[in-house]
Amino acid sequence: MVNIDSEFLINKVQKRPLLWDTSNEDYKDKSKKNSAWFEIALSLLSNFNEENEAQQKLICKYFVHILFPVSYL
């Protein structure tokens, strides 16, 4: 299991309202949301770029569905 600084992660998500603000015009744009999660993963995990594409997608899904499930309601 990866240890993640909770406050750092929350700060990164707060800076991307398209992940949580239902009134944001990009809230329903899955491509933009995926890009935002990708950026967050890059900033949190030093070896994220070294992972293959399938692993990167899995890591982003972990963020979305385990850590912040409300963002996709």
Residue, then its C-alpha position, 0 to 999 in steps of 0.5 A: m500500500v502506498n502512503i499518501d499525504s492526505e492534506f496534499l491530496i485534498n489540496k490537489v483535488q480542491k484546486r481542480p473543481l471539475l472533480w467535485d463541483t457539479s456546477n462546473e462546466d467540465y464536471k461531466d467531461k470524463s476526458k478532462k477528469n481523467s487528465a486531472w486525476f493523471e496530474i494528481a497521480l504524477s504529483l503524488l507518486s514519484n514513479f508514476n511515469e515509470e508505470n505502464e499505461a495499464q498500471q497508470k489507469l489502475i492508479c487513477k481509478y484507485f484515486v477516483h473510486i477508492l479515495f474520492p468516490v463522491s467526485y463521480l456521483 
